[in-house]
Amino acid sequence: MEISFNPKHYAHVPVYYWPWIWWQLVWLRGWAEGLRRDILFEVAPNGKVHVVFWSDDRNDLRAWMWGQETAPRRHLDYMDNAAGDVDLNYFVWAMAKALERTGHLVRWVWVRLMLRAVPPFEDSG
Protein backbone atom coordinates (compact mmCIF):
# COMPACT_ATOMS: atom_id res chain seq x y z
CA MET A 1 0.00 0.00 0.00
CA GLU A 2 1.32 3.39 -0.92
CA ILE A 3 1.90 5.60 2.10
CA SER A 4 0.28 8.91 1.25
CA PHE A 5 -0.08 12.05 3.31
CA ASN A 6 -3.54 12.80 1.96
CA PRO A 7 -5.75 13.99 4.86
CA LYS A 8 -8.81 12.22 3.47
CA HIS A 9 -7.27 8.91 4.63
CA TYR A 10 -7.32 10.00 8.27
CA ALA A 11 -10.17 12.50 8.33
CA HIS A 12 -11.68 10.62 11.26
CA VAL A 13 -8.78 11.79 13.48
CA PRO A 14 -8.86 15.21 15.19
CA VAL A 15 -6.68 17.83 13.49
CA TYR A 16 -4.35 18.32 16.46
CA TYR A 17 -3.10 14.70 15.99
CA TRP A 18 -2.16 15.20 12.33
CA PRO A 19 1.48 16.27 12.90
CA TRP A 20 1.97 13.13 14.99
CA ILE A 21 0.41 11.04 12.21
CA TRP A 22 2.66 12.66 9.57
CA TRP A 23 5.74 11.95 11.68
CA GLN A 24 4.73 8.31 12.04
CA LEU A 25 4.03 8.01 8.29
CA VAL A 26 7.43 9.50 7.43
CA TRP A 27 9.09 6.98 9.71
CA LEU A 28 6.93 4.14 8.36
CA ARG A 29 7.69 5.04 4.74
CA GLY A 30 11.43 4.95 5.47
CA TRP A 31 11.09 1.63 7.25
CA ALA A 32 9.12 0.08 4.37
CA GLU A 33 11.54 1.36 1.72
CA GLY A 34 14.55 0.24 3.74
CA LEU A 35 13.22 -3.31 4.03
CA ARG A 36 11.68 -3.22 0.53
CA ARG A 37 8.35 -4.51 1.79
CA ASP A 38 4.78 -3.52 1.13
CA ILE A 39 2.72 -2.70 4.19
CA LEU A 40 -0.92 -2.23 5.10
CA PHE A 41 -1.59 0.18 7.94
CA GLU A 42 -4.47 1.84 9.71
CA VAL A 43 -4.80 5.02 11.72
CA ALA A 44 -6.59 4.85 15.07
CA PRO A 45 -8.84 7.71 16.23
CA ASN A 46 -6.19 8.71 18.78
CA GLY A 47 -3.56 9.28 16.04
CA LYS A 48 -1.61 6.06 16.44
CA VAL A 49 -0.57 4.36 13.20
CA HIS A 50 -0.75 0.56 13.36
CA VAL A 51 0.86 -1.77 10.85
CA VAL A 52 -1.70 -4.47 10.12
CA PHE A 53 0.17 -6.60 7.55
CA TRP A 54 3.52 -6.51 5.82
CA SER A 55 4.65 -8.54 2.84
CA ASP A 56 7.15 -11.35 2.91
CA ASP A 57 10.80 -10.72 2.31
CA ARG A 58 11.46 -11.05 -1.41
CA ASN A 59 14.74 -12.87 -0.79
CA ASP A 60 13.28 -15.38 1.68
CA LEU A 61 12.88 -18.69 -0.12
CA ARG A 62 10.96 -20.23 2.79
CA ALA A 63 8.10 -17.75 2.35
CA TRP A 64 7.82 -18.66 -1.33
CA MET A 65 7.88 -22.38 -0.53
CA TRP A 66 5.18 -21.94 2.13
CA GLY A 67 3.04 -20.06 -0.39
CA GLN A 68 3.48 -22.85 -2.91
CA GLU A 69 2.64 -25.47 -0.31
CA THR A 70 -0.57 -23.77 0.76
CA ALA A 71 -1.70 -22.89 -2.78
CA PRO A 72 -4.64 -24.99 -3.98
CA ARG A 73 -3.74 -27.55 -6.62
CA ARG A 74 -6.01 -28.13 -9.58
CA HIS A 75 -5.22 -31.84 -9.80
CA LEU A 76 -6.39 -32.42 -6.20
CA ASP A 77 -9.95 -31.40 -6.97
CA TYR A 78 -10.96 -34.35 -9.10
CA MET A 79 -14.52 -33.08 -9.49
CA ASP A 80 -13.46 -30.15 -11.68
CA ASN A 81 -11.96 -30.31 -15.11
CA ALA A 82 -10.05 -27.58 -16.95
CA ALA A 83 -13.24 -25.94 -18.22
CA GLY A 84 -14.67 -25.78 -14.71
CA ASP A 85 -17.54 -28.14 -15.50
CA VAL A 86 -18.52 -31.05 -13.29
CA ASP A 87 -18.19 -34.40 -15.05
CA LEU A 88 -19.86 -36.51 -12.37
CA ASN A 89 -23.29 -37.68 -11.47
CA TYR A 90 -25.05 -35.16 -9.23
CA PHE A 91 -25.40 -37.67 -6.38
CA VAL A 92 -21.66 -38.50 -6.44
CA TRP A 93 -20.81 -34.80 -6.55
CA ALA A 94 -23.16 -33.96 -3.64
CA MET A 95 -21.86 -36.88 -1.54
CA ALA A 96 -18.23 -35.85 -2.14
CA LYS A 97 -19.01 -32.24 -1.18
CA ALA A 98 -20.79 -33.40 1.99
CA LEU A 99 -17.85 -35.60 2.98
CA GLU A 100 -15.46 -32.76 2.17
CA ARG A 101 -17.39 -30.39 4.41
CA THR A 102 -17.33 -32.80 7.36
CA GLY A 103 -13.67 -33.68 6.88
CA HIS A 104 -14.22 -37.37 6.13
CA LEU A 105 -13.16 -37.35 2.48
CA VAL A 106 -9.72 -38.86 1.94
CA ARG A 107 -8.07 -38.47 -1.43
CA TRP A 108 -5.10 -40.48 -2.59
CA VAL A 109 -3.18 -38.70 -5.30
CA TRP A 110 0.13 -39.73 -6.80
CA VAL A 111 2.06 -36.87 -8.31
CA ARG A 112 5.47 -37.13 -9.87
CA LEU A 113 7.27 -33.87 -10.42
CA MET A 114 9.74 -33.94 -13.26
CA LEU A 115 10.67 -30.25 -13.17
CA ARG A 116 10.05 -28.01 -10.21
CA ALA A 117 9.34 -24.33 -10.58
CA VAL A 118 11.93 -22.10 -8.96
CA PRO A 119 11.10 -18.66 -7.58
CA PRO A 120 12.80 -15.62 -9.07
CA PHE A 121 15.57 -14.36 -6.89
CA GLU A 122 17.79 -11.31 -6.91
CA ASP A 123 21.54 -11.65 -7.04
CA SER A 124 23.00 -10.03 -3.95
CA GLY A 125 26.55 -10.09 -5.31
Rosetta silent file (secondary structure, phi, psi, omega in degrees, C-alpha in Angstrom):
SEQUENCE: MEISFNPKHYAHVPVYYWPWIWWQLVWLRGWAEGLRRDILFEVAPNGKVHVVFWSDDRNDLRAWMWGQETAPRRHLDYMDNAAGDVDLNYFVWAMAKALERTGHLVRWVWVRLMLRAVPPFEDSG
SCORE:     score description
SCORE:     0.000 S_00000001
   1 L     0.000  134.012  178.839    0.000    0.000    0.000 S_00000001
   2 L   -72.901  130.860  178.341    1.324    3.394   -0.918 S_00000001
   3 L   -86.272  110.112 -179.270    1.897    5.598    2.097 S_00000001
   4 L  -115.776  154.140 -179.662    0.279    8.914    1.249 S_00000001
   5 L  -101.361   26.835 -179.576   -0.076   12.048    3.309 S_00000001
   6 L   -75.709  122.362 -176.668   -3.536   12.804    1.959 S_00000001
   7 H   -63.376  -16.606  179.938   -5.746   13.989    4.858 S_00000001
   8 H   -68.871  -18.130  179.266   -8.808   12.218    3.468 S_00000001
   9 H   -79.339  -18.946  177.171   -7.273    8.909    4.633 S_00000001
  10 H  -134.552   43.256  178.371   -7.321   10.001    8.272 S_00000001
  11 L   -70.295  -17.437  179.980  -10.174   12.500    8.326 S_00000001
  12 L   -78.186   -5.373 -178.171  -11.680   10.616   11.263 S_00000001
  13 L   -99.213  139.213  177.091   -8.785   11.789   13.479 S_00000001
  14 L   -58.694  149.930 -172.678   -8.862   15.211   15.188 S_00000001
  15 H   -63.175  -32.725 -177.273   -6.682   17.832   13.488 S_00000001
  16 H   -69.548  -10.097  173.999   -4.350   18.323   16.461 S_00000001
  17 H   -91.540   -9.200 -173.027   -3.101   14.700   15.992 S_00000001
  18 H   -61.620  -40.472  176.424   -2.163   15.204   12.329 S_00000001
  19 H   -60.768  -36.552  177.629    1.482   16.273   12.901 S_00000001
  20 H   -66.381  -38.587  177.165    1.974   13.132   14.987 S_00000001
  21 H   -65.138  -44.692 -179.554    0.410   11.045   12.207 S_00000001
  22 H   -61.472  -41.152  178.877    2.659   12.664    9.571 S_00000001
  23 H   -62.023  -43.479  178.704    5.744   11.950   11.676 S_00000001
  24 H   -65.480  -38.091  179.275    4.731    8.308   12.035 S_00000001
  25 H   -69.095  -36.025  175.179    4.027    8.011    8.286 S_00000001
  26 H   -62.624  -46.229  179.380    7.433    9.502    7.425 S_00000001
  27 H   -63.761  -42.238 -178.749    9.091    6.977    9.713 S_00000001
  28 H   -66.746  -38.047  177.588    6.925    4.136    8.361 S_00000001
  29 H   -64.451  -42.668  177.309    7.693    5.036    4.743 S_00000001
  30 H   -63.504  -39.937  179.055   11.431    4.948    5.471 S_00000001
  31 H   -64.464  -43.692 -178.849   11.094    1.627    7.247 S_00000001
  32 H   -67.491  -40.295  179.023    9.124    0.076    4.370 S_00000001
  33 H   -71.020  -34.614  178.614   11.545    1.358    1.718 S_00000001
  34 H   -66.251  -38.179  178.809   14.547    0.239    3.744 S_00000001
  35 H   -90.146   -7.895 -177.739   13.224   -3.311    4.034 S_00000001
  36 L    54.640   52.583  177.896   11.677   -3.224    0.530 S_00000001
  37 L  -127.452  150.484  173.493    8.347   -4.513    1.789 S_00000001
  38 L   -90.204  143.282 -178.186    4.776   -3.524    1.132 S_00000001
  39 E  -130.195  156.995  173.146    2.715   -2.696    4.192 S_00000001
  40 E  -124.243  124.348 -176.017   -0.919   -2.233    5.096 S_00000001
  41 E  -130.061  166.745  175.359   -1.587    0.180    7.940 S_00000001
  42 E  -139.632  155.352 -179.391   -4.467    1.836    9.715 S_00000001
  43 E  -112.716  122.244  179.483   -4.799    5.025   11.722 S_00000001
  44 L   -77.237  159.961  179.454   -6.590    4.852   15.066 S_00000001
  45 L   -62.967  -17.445  178.075   -8.838    7.708   16.227 S_00000001
  46 L   -92.437    7.109  176.240   -6.186    8.706   18.780 S_00000001
  47 L    93.279   -0.618 -179.996   -3.564    9.279   16.038 S_00000001
  48 L   -82.734  131.528  178.299   -1.613    6.056   16.441 S_00000001
  49 E   -95.006  124.051 -179.748   -0.567    4.362   13.197 S_00000001
  50 E  -111.911  133.255  173.234   -0.754    0.560   13.357 S_00000001
  51 E   -85.893  120.142 -177.126    0.864   -1.774   10.850 S_00000001
  52 E   -88.698  -50.966  179.417   -1.702   -4.473   10.117 S_00000001
  53 E  -139.087  150.544  168.678    0.175   -6.600    7.554 S_00000001
  54 E  -135.583  151.518 -174.213    3.523   -6.513    5.817 S_00000001
  55 L   -74.696  165.403  177.578    4.648   -8.537    2.835 S_00000001
  56 L   -71.590  157.349  175.411    7.147  -11.345    2.914 S_00000001
  57 L   -67.236  131.884 -175.867   10.799  -10.721    2.312 S_00000001
  58 L   -69.428  -21.030 -179.454   11.455  -11.051   -1.409 S_00000001
  59 L   -94.910   -2.092 -177.303   14.738  -12.872   -0.785 S_00000001
  60 L   -87.341  109.527 -178.238   13.283  -15.381    1.677 S_00000001
  61 H   -70.441  -28.490 -179.838   12.876  -18.689   -0.121 S_00000001
  62 H   -64.211  -37.054  178.739   10.962  -20.226    2.792 S_00000001
  63 H   -65.140  -40.317  178.524    8.095  -17.747    2.347 S_00000001
  64 H   -66.075  -42.322 -179.834    7.817  -18.659   -1.325 S_00000001
  65 H   -64.963  -38.748  177.589    7.885  -22.377   -0.533 S_00000001
  66 H   -64.679  -40.285  177.173    5.183  -21.940    2.128 S_00000001
  67 H   -63.700  -37.818  177.629    3.039  -20.056   -0.390 S_00000001
  68 H   -69.688  -35.274 -179.442    3.478  -22.849   -2.911 S_00000001
  69 H   -69.303  -37.062 -177.605    2.638  -25.470   -0.305 S_00000001
  70 H   -88.965   -6.513  179.587   -0.568  -23.771    0.757 S_00000001
  71 L   -70.440  139.380  178.851   -1.702  -22.893   -2.781 S_00000001
  72 L   -69.032  141.102 -178.993   -4.637  -24.993   -3.978 S_00000001
  73 L  -103.183  134.481 -179.127   -3.736  -27.552   -6.624 S_00000001
  74 H   -67.166  -34.870 -175.925   -6.008  -28.129   -9.579 S_00000001
  75 H   -74.276  -12.484  178.802   -5.222  -31.838   -9.797 S_00000001
  76 H   -80.618  -23.717  179.038   -6.392  -32.421   -6.204 S_00000001
  77 L   -94.320   89.819 -173.420   -9.954  -31.402   -6.969 S_00000001
  78 L   -72.681   -9.710 -179.011  -10.961  -34.349   -9.101 S_00000001
  79 L   -85.063   -9.783  179.676  -14.521  -33.081   -9.486 S_00000001
  80 E  -112.483  142.439  172.680  -13.465  -30.151  -11.679 S_00000001
  81 L  -106.528 -174.551 -175.255  -11.965  -30.306  -15.113 S_00000001
  82 L   -63.962  -30.916 -179.746  -10.053  -27.582  -16.948 S_00000001
  83 L   -80.084  -10.956 -178.910  -13.238  -25.942  -18.222 S_00000001
  84 L    89.080    4.405  179.289  -14.674  -25.783  -14.706 S_00000001
  85 L   -86.350  157.002  177.276  -17.537  -28.142  -15.500 S_00000001
  86 E   -96.575  124.320 -176.835  -18.516  -31.046  -13.286 S_00000001
  87 L  -104.597   28.714 -177.540  -18.187  -34.397  -15.050 S_00000001
  88 L  -122.828  164.385  171.681  -19.864  -36.512  -12.373 S_00000001
  89 L   -62.500  146.943 -177.630  -23.287  -37.682  -11.467 S_00000001
  90 H   -61.949  -38.822  179.712  -25.051  -35.161   -9.229 S_00000001
  91 H   -63.463  -43.718  179.337  -25.398  -37.672   -6.377 S_00000001
  92 H   -63.868  -41.909  179.565  -21.659  -38.502   -6.441 S_00000001
  93 H   -63.624  -45.435 -178.660  -20.806  -34.795   -6.546 S_00000001
  94 H   -66.047  -38.613  178.554  -23.160  -33.963   -3.640 S_00000001
  95 H   -66.324  -41.716  178.925  -21.856  -36.882   -1.539 S_00000001
  96 H   -64.475  -40.644  178.190  -18.233  -35.845   -2.137 S_00000001
  97 H   -65.579  -38.500  178.286  -19.012  -32.243   -1.176 S_00000001
  98 H   -66.045  -42.849  177.171  -20.791  -33.397    1.995 S_00000001
  99 H   -65.792  -36.284  178.674  -17.851  -35.599    2.976 S_00000001
 100 H   -64.870  -39.906 -178.861  -15.462  -32.763    2.168 S_00000001
 101 H   -67.467  -35.698 -179.038  -17.392  -30.393    4.413 S_00000001
 102 H   -87.270   -8.586  177.994  -17.326  -32.799    7.359 S_00000001
 103 L    86.091   15.062 -177.628  -13.666  -33.681    6.875 S_00000001
 104 L  -101.441    1.625 -179.367  -14.224  -37.374    6.127 S_00000001
 105 L   -88.211  123.172  178.939  -13.159  -37.351    2.482 S_00000001
 106 L  -113.995  126.618 -179.837   -9.717  -38.864    1.940 S_00000001
 107 L  -114.146  133.888  176.009   -8.071  -38.466   -1.431 S_00000001
 108 L  -109.050  115.966 -177.204   -5.105  -40.482   -2.588 S_00000001
 109 L  -128.715  132.163  176.529   -3.180  -38.702   -5.299 S_00000001
 110 L  -108.597  120.401 -178.405    0.126  -39.728   -6.798 S_00000001
 111 L  -125.255  131.724  177.250    2.062  -36.870   -8.306 S_00000001
 112 L  -118.210  116.979 -179.667    5.474  -37.130   -9.873 S_00000001
 113 L   -92.367  120.901  177.752    7.272  -33.869  -10.422 S_00000001
 114 L   -89.383  -36.936 -177.826    9.741  -33.941  -13.256 S_00000001
 115 L  -139.524  121.679 -178.223   10.669  -30.253  -13.166 S_00000001
 116 L   -94.451  141.852  176.888   10.046  -28.011  -10.207 S_00000001
 117 L   -74.529  140.033 -178.634    9.339  -24.332  -10.580 S_00000001
 118 L  -114.424  137.837 -179.477   11.934  -22.102   -8.960 S_00000001
 119 L   -72.107  152.869  173.942   11.098  -18.660   -7.583 S_00000001
 120 L   -70.279  142.008  179.199   12.802  -15.621   -9.066 S_00000001
 121 L  -135.489  156.337 -179.255   15.574  -14.358   -6.889 S_00000001
 122 L  -100.393  137.617  179.343   17.788  -11.314   -6.907 S_00000001
 123 L   -77.074  123.305 -177.411   21.538  -11.650   -7.037 S_00000001
 124 L   -90.343   -1.941 -176.317   22.995  -10.031   -3.953 S_00000001
 125 L   -77.665    0.000    0.000   26.548  -10.088   -5.306 S_00000001
